Amino acid sequence: MRQEEIFEIVSKIHKNPASWLSNLFHFSGQQLSMFACGCEVLLLHGVTPEQIQWTIEQNIQVVVFLVDGHYDKALWIARALASEAISNAEESHSFVDHILAS
């Protein structure tokens, strides 16, 4: 994936993508490409840019899933965290921790 494409995708999620990315993770070129592809997958599956940003900032494991190409796990966590069925932070953390352990 070209740098322009990566920037375009990540710009949809954060208004200052370079700063945001450098604070998240030390990405290699390949990892950054995988991360951007994963973000695009989440967007294509209806996760909003705000939900993606919030999910990543709440659970750094989502970055690892995206970098490793486990887009299904990242999508599942993003949807779970965005779901109205999870009523408070304590429940959501234990719920997500359970999923990460499996």
N, C-alpha and C positions, 0 to 999 in steps of 0.2 A: 504494500500500500504506500502510495506517495505521501510525502509530508503534508502537502496541500490538502489531501483527502483526510488525513488524520486531524489536521487543524480544523477543517470544516465540521467534522463529526463532533469533536470535543468542544468546539465553540458553541454548539447547540446546548451543551450541558452546563457550561460555566462561562461567565463573561470574560474571565481572564485565564484562559486554558493553560498557558505556559506556567504561570505562577502556581495555579492549582495543582497541575500535574507534578511539578517539582516538589511540592509539599506532601504529596500523597505517597510517592514511591520512586525509587531510583530505577527508571525504565531503560532497558536496552532498546535498540531500534526495533527488533523483532517483538519485544514485549509491548512496546507502545503501539505497534500495528495490531497485535492481538487484542489489546485493551480497546482500541478504537473500534475494531470489528465487533467486539462484544457489546460495546455501547450502542452500536448501530443495530445489532440484533435486538437489544432491549427496546430501543425506540420503535423498531418495526413490529414488535409484539405489544405495543401500546403503553409501554412505561414512559411516563413523561420525563422530560429533561430534569425537572425539579426532583422527581422521585429518584432518578438515577443518581443525581448529585447527593441527595440526602442519604440514600442507601449506602453509597460508597463511603461517605463521611461517618456514618454510624457503624459500619462494619467493614474494616479493612480487608477481611477475608474475601469480600466480593471482588476487590481488585485482583487478588490472587486467582480467583476463579476465572475472571475475565482474561488475565494474562496467560493462564494455562489452557484457555479454550473451553472451559467448563461453563459455557453460556447458559445451559439449562439450569444449573445450580444458582447462578447469579440471577437469572430471571425469576426463579422460584422465590429466592430471598427477597428480591425487589418487590414482587407481588405480595408476598406475605407481610412485609413491613408496611406496605401501602394499604393493605386491606383494613377495612373498618372493623373486621372481626377481631382484630387485635386491639383491645381497648386501652391498654396502658403499657408503659415502657417495661415494667417488670415482667409482665407476661410475654411481651415480644422478645425480650432478651432470652428468657428461658426457652421459648419456642424455637428461636433461631439457633441457640446453642445446641438444642436437641438435634436439629437438622444437620448442623455442621459436624456433630459427632458421628452421624450415621454415614 
